[in-house]
Amino acid sequence: MSDKYLKVEGHTSLVRDTWSNGIVNTNVSEYQQYMARVKAREQQGDQIRNAVKEINTLKAELREIKGLIKELVNGS
């Protein structure tokens, strides 16, 4: 371990960065799991945004259809 990092007492995969005083997790598999969760959350957000766009498009189309039906009924 270099002078840049100090082991955190009681934690095998945590070190303290002496320059920033931050805690760093050195466990690669935990990092990969974290990144997979981040990616899944981003994908879920994208799916929700796409669903909202699709719903808004359907609402606009229904308003248009409603207007056309009203025109037909009123004989315009």
N, CA, C, O and CB atoms as a CASP TS submission, in Angstrom:
PFRMAT TS
TARGET T0000
AUTHOR 0000-0000-0000
METHOD Language model
MODEL 1
PARENT N/A
ATOM      1  N   MET     1       0.859  -1.163   0.000  1.00  0.00           N
ATOM      2  CA  MET     1       0.000   0.000   0.000  1.00  0.00           C
ATOM      3  C   MET     1       0.909   1.230   0.000  1.00  0.00           C
ATOM      4  O   MET     1       1.864   1.304   0.773  1.00  0.00           O
ATOM      5  CB  MET     1      -0.979  -0.004   1.232  1.00  0.00           C
ATOM      6  N   SER     2       0.609   2.174  -0.856  1.00  0.00           N
ATOM      7  CA  SER     2       1.459   3.364  -0.958  1.00  0.00           C
ATOM      8  C   SER     2       1.126   4.369   0.141  1.00  0.00           C
ATOM      9  O   SER     2       0.185   4.180   0.912  1.00  0.00           O
ATOM     10  CB  SER     2       1.299   4.020  -2.339  1.00  0.00           C
ATOM     11  N   ASP     3       1.910   5.435   0.195  1.00  0.00           N
ATOM     12  CA  ASP     3       1.665   6.500   1.169  1.00  0.00           C
ATOM     13  C   ASP     3       0.369   7.240   0.867  1.00  0.00           C
ATOM     14  O   ASP     3      -0.181   7.916   1.736  1.00  0.00           O
ATOM     15  CB  ASP     3       2.834   7.484   1.187  1.00  0.00           C
ATOM     16  N   LYS     4      -0.110   7.115  -0.346  1.00  0.00           N
ATOM     17  CA  LYS     4      -1.325   7.814  -0.758  1.00  0.00           C
ATOM     18  C   LYS     4      -2.570   7.230  -0.083  1.00  0.00           C
ATOM     19  O   LYS     4      -3.549   7.947   0.121  1.00  0.00           O
ATOM     20  CB  LYS     4      -1.476   7.751  -2.278  1.00  0.00           C
ATOM     21  N   TYR     5      -2.546   5.961   0.260  1.00  0.00           N
ATOM     22  CA  TYR     5      -3.708   5.298   0.855  1.00  0.00           C
ATOM     23  C   TYR     5      -3.361   4.680   2.206  1.00  0.00           C
ATOM     24  O   TYR     5      -2.277   4.127   2.395  1.00  0.00           O
ATOM     25  CB  TYR     5      -4.250   4.221  -0.090  1.00  0.00           C
ATOM     26  N   LEU     6      -4.301   4.785   3.133  1.00  0.00           N
ATOM     27  CA  LEU     6      -4.162   4.144   4.439  1.00  0.00           C
ATOM     28  C   LEU     6      -5.315   3.173   4.617  1.00  0.00           C
ATOM     29  O   LEU     6      -6.453   3.498   4.276  1.00  0.00           O
ATOM     30  CB  LEU     6      -4.133   5.197   5.593  1.00  0.00           C
ATOM     31  N   LYS     7      -5.045   1.992   5.141  1.00  0.00           N
ATOM     32  CA  LYS     7      -6.104   1.008   5.372  1.00  0.00           C
ATOM     33  C   LYS     7      -7.080   1.545   6.413  1.00  0.00           C
ATOM     34  O   LYS     7      -6.687   2.192   7.384  1.00  0.00           O
ATOM     35  CB  LYS     7      -5.508  -0.353   5.831  1.00  0.00           C
ATOM     36  N   VAL     8      -8.368   1.260   6.184  1.00  0.00           N
ATOM     37  CA  VAL     8      -9.399   1.644   7.149  1.00  0.00           C
ATOM     38  C   VAL     8      -9.537   0.499   8.140  1.00  0.00           C
ATOM     39  O   VAL     8      -9.718  -0.656   7.755  1.00  0.00           O
ATOM     40  CB  VAL     8     -10.777   1.963   6.443  1.00  0.00           C
ATOM     41  N   GLU     9      -9.452   0.830   9.401  1.00  0.00           N
ATOM     42  CA  GLU     9      -9.494  -0.178  10.457  1.00  0.00           C
ATOM     43  C   GLU     9     -10.821  -0.933  10.434  1.00  0.00           C
ATOM     44  O   GLU     9     -11.890  -0.322  10.406  1.00  0.00           O
ATOM     45  CB  GLU     9      -9.280   0.475  11.830  1.00  0.00           C
ATOM     46  N   GLY    10     -10.747  -2.258  10.445  1.00  0.00           N
ATOM     47  CA  GLY    10     -11.942  -3.088  10.497  1.00  0.00           C
ATOM     48  C   GLY    10     -12.597  -3.355   9.153  1.00  0.00           C
ATOM     49  O   GLY    10     -13.623  -4.033   9.093  1.00  0.00           O
ATOM     50  N   HIS    11     -12.016  -2.829   8.061  1.00  0.00           N
ATOM     51  CA  HIS    11     -12.585  -3.027   6.721  1.00  0.00           C
ATOM     52  C   HIS    11     -11.467  -3.445   5.771  1.00  0.00           C
ATOM     53  O   HIS    11     -10.497  -2.711   5.581  1.00  0.00           O
ATOM     54  CB  HIS    11     -13.296  -1.727   6.206  1.00  0.00           C
ATOM     55  N   THR    12     -11.608  -4.616   5.180  1.00  0.00           N
ATOM     56  CA  THR    12     -10.532  -5.131   4.329  1.00  0.00           C
ATOM     57  C   THR    12     -10.487  -4.463   2.963  1.00  0.00           C
ATOM     58  O   THR    12      -9.419  -4.376   2.358  1.00  0.00           O
ATOM     59  CB  THR    12     -10.686  -6.620   4.152  1.00  0.00           C
ATOM     60  N   SER    13     -11.631  -3.988   2.462  1.00  0.00           N
ATOM     61  CA  SER    13     -11.638  -3.448   1.105  1.00  0.00           C
ATOM     62  C   SER    13     -11.775  -1.927   1.069  1.00  0.00           C
ATOM     63  O   SER    13     -12.031  -1.358   0.008  1.00  0.00           O
ATOM     64  CB  SER    13     -12.760  -4.072   0.318  1.00  0.00           C
ATOM     65  N   LEU    14     -11.608  -1.264   2.211  1.00  0.00           N
ATOM     66  CA  LEU    14     -11.693   0.194   2.237  1.00  0.00           C
ATOM     67  C   LEU    14     -10.345   0.800   2.593  1.00  0.00           C
ATOM     68  O   LEU    14      -9.641   0.323   3.484  1.00  0.00           O
ATOM     69  CB  LEU    14     -12.764   0.657   3.236  1.00  0.00           C
ATOM     70  N   VAL    15      -9.999   1.877   1.865  1.00  0.00           N
ATOM     71  CA  VAL    15      -8.784   2.632   2.160  1.00  0.00           C
ATOM     72  C   VAL    15      -9.131   4.117   2.187  1.00  0.00           C
ATOM     73  O   VAL    15     -10.114   4.545   1.583  1.00  0.00           O
ATOM     74  CB  VAL    15      -7.663   2.338   1.108  1.00  0.00           C
ATOM     75  N   ARG    16      -8.321   4.890   2.889  1.00  0.00           N
ATOM     76  CA  ARG    16      -8.516   6.338   2.938  1.00  0.00           C
ATOM     77  C   ARG    16      -7.462   6.999   2.060  1.00  0.00           C
ATOM     78  O   ARG    16      -6.267   6.737   2.191  1.00  0.00           O
ATOM     79  CB  ARG    16      -8.436   6.872   4.404  1.00  0.00           C
ATOM     80  N   ASP    17      -7.934   7.865   1.159  1.00  0.00           N
ATOM     81  CA  ASP    17      -7.040   8.651   0.316  1.00  0.00           C
ATOM     82  C   ASP    17      -6.492   9.783   1.185  1.00  0.00           C
ATOM     83  O   ASP    17      -7.256  10.616   1.673  1.00  0.00           O
ATOM     84  CB  ASP    17      -7.784   9.207  -0.972  1.00  0.00           C
ATOM     85  N   THR    18      -5.184   9.814   1.377  1.00  0.00           N
ATOM     86  CA  THR    18      -4.595  10.804   2.284  1.00  0.00           C
ATOM     87  C   THR    18      -4.643  12.218   1.721  1.00  0.00           C
ATOM     88  O   THR    18      -4.581  13.183   2.483  1.00  0.00           O
ATOM     89  CB  THR    18      -3.162  10.435   2.591  1.00  0.00           C
ATOM     90  N   TRP    19      -4.752  12.361   0.405  1.00  0.00           N
ATOM     91  CA  TRP    19      -4.806  13.690  -0.195  1.00  0.00           C
ATOM     92  C   TRP    19      -6.188  14.312  -0.025  1.00  0.00           C
ATOM     93  O   TRP    19      -6.304  15.458   0.410  1.00  0.00           O
ATOM     94  CB  TRP    19      -4.438  13.620  -1.679  1.00  0.00           C
ATOM     95  N   SER    20      -7.253  13.551  -0.370  1.00  0.00           N
ATOM     96  CA  SER    20      -8.616  14.094  -0.301  1.00  0.00           C
ATOM     97  C   SER    20      -9.323  13.738   1.000  1.00  0.00           C
ATOM     98  O   SER    20     -10.370  14.300   1.320  1.00  0.00           O
ATOM     99  CB  SER    20      -9.435  13.590  -1.470  1.00  0.00           C
ATOM    100  N   ASN    21      -8.747  12.804   1.744  1.00  0.00           N
ATOM    101  CA  ASN    21      -9.326  12.302   2.990  1.00  0.00           C
ATOM    102  C   ASN    21     -10.595  11.480   2.734  1.00  0.00           C
ATOM    103  O   ASN    21     -11.354  11.203   3.663  1.00  0.00           O
ATOM    104  CB  ASN    21      -9.640  13.468   3.930  1.00  0.00           C
ATOM    105  N   GLY    22     -10.823  11.092   1.475  1.00  0.00           N
ATOM    106  CA  GLY    22     -11.994  10.293   1.123  1.00  0.00           C
ATOM    107  C   GLY    22     -11.758   8.811   1.338  1.00  0.00           C
ATOM    108  O   GLY    22     -10.621   8.344   1.387  1.00  0.00           O
ATOM    109  N   ILE    23     -12.863   8.079   1.464  1.00  0.00           N
ATOM    110  CA  ILE    23     -12.806   6.623   1.609  1.00  0.00           C
ATOM    111  C   ILE    23     -13.001   6.008   0.223  1.00  0.00           C
ATOM    112  O   ILE    23     -13.904   6.401  -0.515  1.00  0.00           O
ATOM    113  CB  ILE    23     -13.896   6.098   2.627  1.00  0.00           C
ATOM    114  N   VAL    24     -12.153   5.048  -0.122  1.00  0.00           N
ATOM    115  CA  VAL    24     -12.202   4.396  -1.430  1.00  0.00           C
ATOM    116  C   VAL    24     -12.396   2.901  -1.226  1.00  0.00           C
ATOM    117  O   VAL    24     -11.699   2.273  -0.429  1.00  0.00           O
ATOM    118  CB  VAL    24     -10.907   4.681  -2.252  1.00  0.00           C
ATOM    119  N   ASN    25     -13.364   2.336  -1.966  1.00  0.00           N
ATOM    120  CA  ASN    25     -13.594   0.895  -1.925  1.00  0.00           C
ATOM    121  C   ASN    25     -12.709   0.253  -2.990  1.00  0.00           C
ATOM    122  O   ASN    25     -12.808   0.602  -4.166  1.00  0.00           O
ATOM    123  CB  ASN    25     -15.114   0.545  -2.155  1.00  0.00           C
ATOM    124  N   THR    26     -11.862  -0.664  -2.599  1.00  0.00           N
ATOM    125  CA  THR    26     -10.937  -1.300  -3.540  1.00  0.00           C
ATOM    126  C   THR    26     -11.442  -2.647  -4.048  1.00  0.00           C
ATOM    127  O   THR    26     -10.737  -3.326  -4.793  1.00  0.00           O
ATOM    128  CB  THR    26      -9.588  -1.485  -2.887  1.00  0.00           C
ATOM    129  N   ASN    27     -12.654  -3.044  -3.655  1.00  0.00           N
ATOM    130  CA  ASN    27     -13.225  -4.320  -4.064  1.00  0.00           C
ATOM    131  C   ASN    27     -13.822  -4.164  -5.465  1.00  0.00           C
ATOM    132  O   ASN    27     -14.835  -3.486  -5.637  1.00  0.00           O
ATOM    133  CB  ASN    27     -14.305  -4.805  -3.045  1.00  0.00           C
ATOM    134  N   VAL    28     -13.199  -4.786  -6.457  1.00  0.00           N
ATOM    135  CA  VAL    28     -13.595  -4.641  -7.856  1.00  0.00           C
ATOM    136  C   VAL    28     -14.989  -5.206  -8.104  1.00  0.00           C
ATOM    137  O   VAL    28     -15.775  -4.591  -8.825  1.00  0.00           O
ATOM    138  CB  VAL    28     -12.584  -5.333  -8.764  1.00  0.00           C
ATOM    139  N   SER    29     -15.314  -6.354  -7.529  1.00  0.00           N
ATOM    140  CA  SER    29     -16.629  -6.957  -7.789  1.00  0.00           C
ATOM    141  C   SER    29     -17.750  -6.097  -7.209  1.00  0.00           C
ATOM    142  O   SER    29     -18.819  -6.004  -7.813  1.00  0.00           O
ATOM    143  CB  SER    29     -16.697  -8.378  -7.198  1.00  0.00           C
ATOM    144  N   GLU    30     -17.534  -5.468  -6.056  1.00  0.00           N
ATOM    145  CA  GLU    30     -18.543  -4.563  -5.499  1.00  0.00           C
ATOM    146  C   GLU    30     -18.735  -3.358  -6.412  1.00  0.00           C
ATOM    147  O   GLU    30     -19.860  -2.896  -6.605  1.00  0.00           O
ATOM    148  CB  GLU    30     -18.140  -4.102  -4.081  1.00  0.00           C
ATOM    149  N   TYR    31     -17.649  -2.851  -6.969  1.00  0.00           N
ATOM    150  CA  TYR    31     -17.728  -1.726  -7.896  1.00  0.00           C
ATOM    151  C   TYR    31     -18.514  -2.118  -9.145  1.00  0.00           C
ATOM    152  O   TYR    31     -19.352  -1.353  -9.622  1.00  0.00           O
ATOM    153  CB  TYR    31     -16.316  -1.240  -8.280  1.00  0.00           C
ATOM    154  N   GLN    32     -18.243  -3.307  -9.672  1.00  0.00           N
ATOM    155  CA  GLN    32     -18.955  -3.771 -10.864  1.00  0.00           C
ATOM    156  C   GLN    32     -20.447  -3.935 -10.573  1.00  0.00           C
ATOM    157  O   GLN    32     -21.282  -3.599 -11.412  1.00  0.00           O
ATOM    158  CB  GLN    32     -18.360  -5.102 -11.363  1.00  0.00           C
ATOM    159  N   GLN    33     -20.780  -4.447  -9.399  1.00  0.00           N
ATOM    160  CA  GLN    33     -22.186  -4.577  -9.015  1.00  0.00           C
ATOM    161  C   GLN    33     -22.839  -3.201  -8.914  1.00  0.00           C
ATOM    162  O   GLN    33     -23.972  -3.010  -9.357  1.00  0.00           O
ATOM    163  CB  GLN    33     -22.316  -5.332  -7.675  1.00  0.00           C
ATOM    164  N   TYR    34     -22.128  -2.257  -8.336  1.00  0.00           N
ATOM    165  CA  TYR    34     -22.639  -0.893  -8.213  1.00  0.00           C
ATOM    166  C   TYR    34     -22.902  -0.299  -9.594  1.00  0.00           C
ATOM    167  O   TYR    34     -23.957   0.290  -9.829  1.00  0.00           O
ATOM    168  CB  TYR    34     -21.647  -0.010  -7.429  1.00  0.00           C
ATOM    169  N   MET    35     -21.942  -0.454 -10.504  1.00  0.00           N
ATOM    170  CA  MET    35     -22.107   0.091 -11.850  1.00  0.00           C
ATOM    171  C   MET    35     -23.264  -0.585 -12.582  1.00  0.00           C
ATOM    172  O   MET    35     -23.964   0.069 -13.355  1.00  0.00           O
ATOM    173  CB  MET    35     -20.812  -0.069 -12.651  1.00  0.00           C
ATOM    174  N   ALA    36     -23.477  -1.876 -12.355  1.00  0.00           N
ATOM    175  CA  ALA    36     -24.610  -2.580 -12.966  1.00  0.00           C
ATOM    176  C   ALA    36     -25.923  -2.006 -12.439  1.00  0.00           C
ATOM    177  O   ALA    36     -26.879  -1.841 -13.195  1.00  0.00           O
ATOM    178  CB  ALA    36     -24.531  -4.107 -12.680  1.00  0.00           C
ATOM    179  N   ARG    37     -25.967  -1.701 -11.134  1.00  0.00           N
ATOM    180  CA  ARG    37     -27.178  -1.097 -10.560  1.00  0.00           C
ATOM    181  C   ARG    37     -27.426   0.295 -11.135  1.00  0.00           C
ATOM    182  O   ARG    37     -28.568   0.664 -11.409  1.00  0.00           O
ATOM    183  CB  ARG    37     -27.064  -1.019  -9.029  1.00  0.00           C
ATOM    184  N   VAL    38     -26.359   1.064 -11.315  1.00  0.00           N
ATOM    185  CA  VAL    38     -26.489   2.403 -11.897  1.00  0.00           C
ATOM    186  C   VAL    38     -27.038   2.297 -13.316  1.00  0.00           C
ATOM    187  O   VAL    38     -27.943   3.040 -13.696  1.00  0.00           O
ATOM    188  CB  VAL    38     -25.123   3.143 -11.898  1.00  0.00           C
ATOM    189  N   LYS    39     -26.490   1.375 -14.092  1.00  0.00           N
ATOM    190  CA  LYS    39     -26.935   1.196 -15.479  1.00  0.00           C
ATOM    191  C   LYS    39     -28.399   0.757 -15.527  1.00  0.00           C
ATOM    192  O   LYS    39     -29.164   1.243 -16.360  1.00  0.00           O
ATOM    193  CB  LYS    39     -26.046   0.161 -16.202  1.00  0.00           C
ATOM    194  N   ALA    40     -28.789  -0.156 -14.641  1.00  0.00           N
ATOM    195  CA  ALA    40     -30.178  -0.624 -14.592  1.00  0.00           C
ATOM    196  C   ALA    40     -31.114   0.529 -14.242  1.00  0.00           C
ATOM    197  O   ALA    40     -32.203   0.645 -14.804  1.00  0.00           O
ATOM    198  CB  ALA    40     -30.333  -1.770 -13.566  1.00  0.00           C
ATOM    199  N   ARG    41     -30.683   1.387 -13.303  1.00  0.00           N
ATOM    200  CA  ARG    41     -31.502   2.541 -12.921  1.00  0.00           C
ATOM    201  C   ARG    41     -31.657   3.507 -14.090  1.00  0.00           C
ATOM    202  O   ARG    41     -32.742   4.042 -14.315  1.00  0.00           O
ATOM    203  CB  ARG    41     -30.881   3.267 -11.716  1.00  0.00           C
ATOM    204  N   GLU    42     -30.574   3.730 -14.836  1.00  0.00           N
ATOM    205  CA  GLU    42     -30.626   4.606 -16.007  1.00  0.00           C
ATOM    206  C   GLU    42     -31.568   4.035 -17.060  1.00  0.00           C
ATOM    207  O   GLU    42     -32.356   4.769 -17.656  1.00  0.00           O
ATOM    208  CB  GLU    42     -29.219   4.802 -16.603  1.00  0.00           C
ATOM    209  N   GLN    43     -31.488   2.723 -17.288  1.00  0.00           N
ATOM    210  CA  GLN    43     -32.361   2.086 -18.271  1.00  0.00           C
ATOM    211  C   GLN    43     -33.819   2.188 -17.845  1.00  0.00           C
ATOM    212  O   GLN    43     -34.697   2.418 -18.677  1.00  0.00           O
ATOM    213  CB  GLN    43     -31.968   0.617 -18.467  1.00  0.00           C
ATOM    214  N   GLN    44     -34.079   2.019 -16.557  1.00  0.00           N
ATOM    215  CA  GLN    44     -35.446   2.129 -16.055  1.00  0.00           C
ATOM    216  C   GLN    44     -35.959   3.556 -16.257  1.00  0.00           C
ATOM    217  O   GLN    44     -37.112   3.759 -16.636  1.00  0.00           O
ATOM    218  CB  GLN    44     -35.516   1.731 -14.556  1.00  0.00           C
ATOM    219  N   GLY    45     -35.102   4.535 -16.003  1.00  0.00           N
ATOM    220  CA  GLY    45     -35.478   5.933 -16.227  1.00  0.00           C
ATOM    221  C   GLY    45     -35.785   6.186 -17.690  1.00  0.00           C
ATOM    222  O   GLY    45     -36.749   6.881 -18.012  1.00  0.00           O
ATOM    223  N   ASP    46     -34.967   5.624 -18.590  1.00  0.00           N
ATOM    224  CA  ASP    46     -35.204   5.763 -20.026  1.00  0.00           C
ATOM    225  C   ASP    46     -36.539   5.141 -20.416  1.00  0.00           C
ATOM    226  O   ASP    46     -37.285   5.715 -21.210  1.00  0.00           O
ATOM    227  CB  ASP    46     -34.064   5.115 -20.825  1.00  0.00           C
ATOM    228  N   GLN    47     -36.843   3.970 -19.861  1.00  0.00           N
ATOM    229  CA  GLN    47     -38.107   3.303 -20.167  1.00  0.00           C
ATOM    230  C   GLN    47     -39.287   4.146 -19.705  1.00  0.00           C
ATOM    231  O   GLN    47     -40.289   4.255 -20.413  1.00  0.00           O
ATOM    232  CB  GLN    47     -38.157   1.917 -19.509  1.00  0.00           C
ATOM    233  N   ILE    48     -39.175   4.739 -18.533  1.00  0.00           N
ATOM    234  CA  ILE    48     -40.260   5.577 -18.015  1.00  0.00           C
ATOM    235  C   ILE    48     -40.432   6.807 -18.901  1.00  0.00           C
ATOM    236  O   ILE    48     -41.557   7.174 -19.239  1.00  0.00           O
ATOM    237  CB  ILE    48     -39.980   5.999 -16.548  1.00  0.00           C
ATOM    238  N   ARG    49     -39.319   7.450 -19.281  1.00  0.00           N
ATOM    239  CA  ARG    49     -39.408   8.623 -20.157  1.00  0.00           C
ATOM    240  C   ARG    49     -40.052   8.261 -21.489  1.00  0.00           C
ATOM    241  O   ARG    49     -40.885   9.010 -22.000  1.00  0.00           O
ATOM    242  CB  ARG    49     -38.016   9.225 -20.394  1.00  0.00           C
ATOM    243  N   ASN    50     -39.668   7.105 -22.062  1.00  0.00           N
ATOM    244  CA  ASN    50     -40.258   6.672 -23.330  1.00  0.00           C
ATOM    245  C   ASN    50     -41.745   6.393 -23.177  1.00  0.00           C
ATOM    246  O   ASN    50     -42.529   6.728 -24.065  1.00  0.00           O
ATOM    247  CB  ASN    50     -39.545   5.426 -23.853  1.00  0.00           C
ATOM    248  N   ALA    51     -42.145   5.785 -22.064  1.00  0.00           N
ATOM    249  CA  ALA    51     -43.559   5.500 -21.826  1.00  0.00           C
ATOM    250  C   ALA    51     -44.345   6.798 -21.704  1.00  0.00           C
ATOM    251  O   ALA    51     -45.451   6.901 -22.233  1.00  0.00           O
ATOM    252  CB  ALA    51     -43.736   4.645 -20.556  1.00  0.00           C
ATOM    253  N   VAL    52     -43.791   7.784 -21.018  1.00  0.00           N
ATOM    254  CA  VAL    52     -44.466   9.080 -20.866  1.00  0.00           C
ATOM    255  C   VAL    52     -44.627   9.746 -22.226  1.00  0.00           C
ATOM    256  O   VAL    52     -45.688  10.295 -22.525  1.00  0.00           O
ATOM    257  CB  VAL    52     -43.676  10.005 -19.904  1.00  0.00           C
ATOM    258  N   LYS    53     -43.578   9.703 -23.057  1.00  0.00           N
ATOM    259  CA  LYS    53     -43.670  10.282 -24.405  1.00  0.00           C
ATOM    260  C   LYS    53     -44.767   9.593 -25.210  1.00  0.00           C
ATOM    261  O   LYS    53     -45.559  10.250 -25.884  1.00  0.00           O
ATOM    262  CB  LYS    53     -42.317  10.166 -25.143  1.00  0.00           C
ATOM    263  N   GLU    54     -44.805   8.273 -25.134  1.00  0.00           N
ATOM    264  CA  GLU    54     -45.806   7.511 -25.878  1.00  0.00           C
ATOM    265  C   GLU    54     -47.215   7.841 -25.387  1.00  0.00           C
ATOM    266  O   GLU    54     -48.132   7.993 -26.193  1.00  0.00           O
ATOM    267  CB  GLU    54     -45.537   6.002 -25.747  1.00  0.00           C
ATOM    268  N   ILE    55     -47.389   7.951 -24.078  1.00  0.00           N
ATOM    269  CA  ILE    55     -48.694   8.305 -23.510  1.00  0.00           C
ATOM    270  C   ILE    55     -49.110   9.689 -23.983  1.00  0.00           C
ATOM    271  O   ILE    55     -50.266   9.895 -24.354  1.00  0.00           O
ATOM    272  CB  ILE    55     -48.655   8.255 -21.966  1.00  0.00           C
ATOM    273  N   ASN    56     -48.180  10.644 -23.974  1.00  0.00           N
ATOM    274  CA  ASN    56     -48.503  11.997 -24.423  1.00  0.00           C
ATOM    275  C   ASN    56     -48.873  12.021 -25.900  1.00  0.00           C
ATOM    276  O   ASN    56     -49.764  12.767 -26.304  1.00  0.00           O
ATOM    277  CB  ASN    56     -47.329  12.933 -24.167  1.00  0.00           C
ATOM    278  N   THR    57     -48.194  11.209 -26.707  1.00  0.00           N
ATOM    279  CA  THR    57     -48.531  11.106 -28.129  1.00  0.00           C
ATOM    280  C   THR    57     -49.938  10.541 -28.302  1.00  0.00           C
ATOM    281  O   THR    57     -50.722  11.046 -29.106  1.00  0.00           O
ATOM    282  CB  THR    57     -47.504  10.222 -28.871  1.00  0.00           C
ATOM    283  N   LEU    58     -50.254   9.494 -27.548  1.00  0.00           N
ATOM    284  CA  LEU    58     -51.592   8.897 -27.627  1.00  0.00           C
ATOM    285  C   LEU    58     -52.666   9.890 -27.189  1.00  0.00           C
ATOM    286  O   LEU    58     -53.742   9.938 -27.786  1.00  0.00           O
ATOM    287  CB  LEU    58     -51.665   7.629 -26.760  1.00  0.00           C
ATOM    288  N   LYS    59     -52.389  10.677 -26.163  1.00  0.00           N
ATOM    289  CA  LYS    59     -53.349  11.685 -25.707  1.00  0.00           C
ATOM    290  C   LYS    59     -53.613  12.711 -26.810  1.00  0.00           C
ATOM    291  O   LYS    59     -54.758  13.090 -27.056  1.00  0.00           O
ATOM    292  CB  LYS    59     -52.831  12.391 -24.434  1.00  0.00           C
ATOM    293  N   ALA    60     -52.543  13.154 -27.467  1.00  0.00           N
ATOM    294  CA  ALA    60     -52.690  14.129 -28.547  1.00  0.00           C
ATOM    295  C   ALA    60     -53.494  13.535 -29.700  1.00  0.00           C
ATOM    296  O   ALA    60     -54.347  14.210 -30.276  1.00  0.00           O
ATOM    297  CB  ALA    60     -51.310  14.596 -29.044  1.00  0.00           C
ATOM    298  N   GLU    61     -53.225  12.281 -30.034  1.00  0.00           N
ATOM    299  CA  GLU    61     -53.970  11.630 -31.108  1.00  0.00           C
ATOM    300  C   GLU    61     -55.439  11.474 -30.740  1.00  0.00           C
ATOM    301  O   GLU    61     -56.313  11.655 -31.587  1.00  0.00           O
ATOM    302  CB  GLU    61     -53.361  10.265 -31.429  1.00  0.00           C
ATOM    303  N   LEU    62     -55.718  11.140 -29.488  1.00  0.00           N
ATOM    304  CA  LEU    62     -57.111  11.018 -29.047  1.00  0.00           C
ATOM    305  C   LEU    62     -57.828  12.358 -29.111  1.00  0.00           C
ATOM    306  O   LEU    62     -58.994  12.417 -29.502  1.00  0.00           O
ATOM    307  CB  LEU    62     -57.176  10.461 -27.624  1.00  0.00           C
ATOM    308  N   ARG    63     -57.141  13.445 -28.730  1.00  0.00           N
ATOM    309  CA  ARG    63     -57.744  14.777 -28.833  1.00  0.00           C
ATOM    310  C   ARG    63     -58.079  15.085 -30.287  1.00  0.00           C
ATOM    311  O   ARG    63     -59.142  15.630 -30.584  1.00  0.00           O
ATOM    312  CB  ARG    63     -56.796  15.859 -28.257  1.00  0.00           C
ATOM    313  N   GLU    64     -57.165  14.732 -31.195  1.00  0.00           N
ATOM    314  CA  GLU    64     -57.388  14.971 -32.616  1.00  0.00           C
ATOM    315  C   GLU    64     -58.582  14.154 -33.120  1.00  0.00           C
ATOM    316  O   GLU    64     -59.431  14.677 -33.842  1.00  0.00           O
ATOM    317  CB  GLU    64     -56.121  14.625 -33.424  1.00  0.00           C
ATOM    318  N   ILE    65     -58.648  12.885 -32.744  1.00  0.00           N
ATOM    319  CA  ILE    65     -59.762  12.016 -33.150  1.00  0.00           C
ATOM    320  C   ILE    65     -61.075  12.560 -32.599  1.00  0.00           C
ATOM    321  O   ILE    65     -62.089  12.584 -33.297  1.00  0.00           O
ATOM    322  CB  ILE    65     -59.534  10.560 -32.661  1.00  0.00           C
ATOM    323  N   LYS    66     -61.045  12.994 -31.349  1.00  0.00           N
ATOM    324  CA  LYS    66     -62.235  13.564 -30.724  1.00  0.00           C
ATOM    325  C   LYS    66     -62.722  14.791 -31.495  1.00  0.00           C
ATOM    326  O   LYS    66     -63.918  14.960 -31.731  1.00  0.00           O
ATOM    327  CB  LYS    66     -61.945  13.936 -29.262  1.00  0.00           C
ATOM    328  N   GLY    67     -61.780  15.634 -31.878  1.00  0.00           N
ATOM    329  CA  GLY    67     -62.134  16.827 -32.650  1.00  0.00           C
ATOM    330  C   GLY    67     -62.732  16.464 -33.995  1.00  0.00           C
ATOM    331  O   GLY    67     -63.698  17.089 -34.431  1.00  0.00           O
ATOM    332  N   LEU    68     -62.172  15.462 -34.657  1.00  0.00           N
ATOM    333  CA  LEU    68     -62.703  15.032 -35.954  1.00  0.00           C
ATOM    334  C   LEU    68     -64.105  14.453 -35.810  1.00  0.00           C
ATOM    335  O   LEU    68     -64.970  14.703 -36.649  1.00  0.00           O
ATOM    336  CB  LEU    68     -61.772  13.997 -36.596  1.00  0.00           C
ATOM    337  N   ILE    69     -64.335  13.684 -34.758  1.00  0.00           N
ATOM    338  CA  ILE    69     -65.666  13.110 -34.518  1.00  0.00           C
ATOM    339  C   ILE    69     -66.673  14.224 -34.263  1.00  0.00           C
ATOM    340  O   ILE    69     -67.793  14.176 -34.773  1.00  0.00           O
ATOM    341  CB  ILE    69     -65.637  12.123 -33.318  1.00  0.00           C
ATOM    342  N   LYS    70     -66.286  15.226 -33.480  1.00  0.00           N
ATOM    343  CA  LYS    70     -67.185  16.359 -33.215  1.00  0.00           C
ATOM    344  C   LYS    70     -67.541  17.073 -34.506  1.00  0.00           C
ATOM    345  O   LYS    70     -68.691  17.464 -34.705  1.00  0.00           O
ATOM    346  CB  LYS    70     -66.540  17.348 -32.228  1.00  0.00           C
ATOM    347  N   GLU    71     -66.550  17.247 -35.396  1.00  0.00           N
ATOM    348  CA  GLU    71     -66.807  17.883 -36.688  1.00  0.00           C
ATOM    349  C   GLU    71     -67.796  17.064 -37.504  1.00  0.00           C
ATOM    350  O   GLU    71     -68.700  17.623 -38.124  1.00  0.00           O
ATOM    351  CB  GLU    71     -65.501  18.066 -37.470  1.00  0.00           C
ATOM    352  N   LEU    72     -67.633  15.743 -37.510  1.00  0.00           N
ATOM    353  CA  LEU    72     -68.543  14.875 -38.258  1.00  0.00           C
ATOM    354  C   LEU    72     -69.957  14.957 -37.700  1.00  0.00           C
ATOM    355  O   LEU    72     -70.924  15.030 -38.458  1.00  0.00           O
ATOM    356  CB  LEU    72     -68.049  13.425 -38.227  1.00  0.00           C
ATOM    357  N   VAL    73     -70.079  14.946 -36.381  1.00  0.00           N
ATOM    358  CA  VAL    73     -71.391  14.990 -35.735  1.00  0.00           C
ATOM    359  C   VAL    73     -72.061  16.334 -35.976  1.00  0.00           C
ATOM    360  O   VAL    73     -73.270  16.387 -36.206  1.00  0.00           O
ATOM    361  CB  VAL    73     -71.261  14.725 -34.229  1.00  0.00           C
ATOM    362  N   ASN    74     -71.306  17.410 -35.929  1.00  0.00           N
ATOM    363  CA  ASN    74     -71.865  18.750 -36.116  1.00  0.00           C
ATOM    364  C   ASN    74     -72.079  19.073 -37.586  1.00  0.00           C
ATOM    365  O   ASN    74     -72.713  20.081 -37.900  1.00  0.00           O
ATOM    366  CB  ASN    74     -70.954  19.792 -35.490  1.00  0.00           C
ATOM    367  N   GLY    75     -71.579  18.266 -38.479  1.00  0.00           N
ATOM    368  CA  GLY    75     -71.775  18.446 -39.908  1.00  0.00           C
ATOM    369  C   GLY    75     -70.945  19.566 -40.509  1.00  0.00           C
ATOM    370  O   GLY    75     -71.348  20.166 -41.505  1.00  0.00           O
ATOM    371  N   SER    76     -69.819  19.851 -39.934  1.00  0.00           N
ATOM    372  CA  SER    76     -68.985  20.943 -40.452  1.00  0.00           C
ATOM    373  C   SER    76     -68.219  20.504 -41.657  1.00  0.00           C
ATOM    374  O   SER    76     -67.464  21.290 -42.228  1.00  0.00           O
ATOM    375  CB  SER    76     -68.026  21.445 -39.394  1.00  0.00           C
TER
END
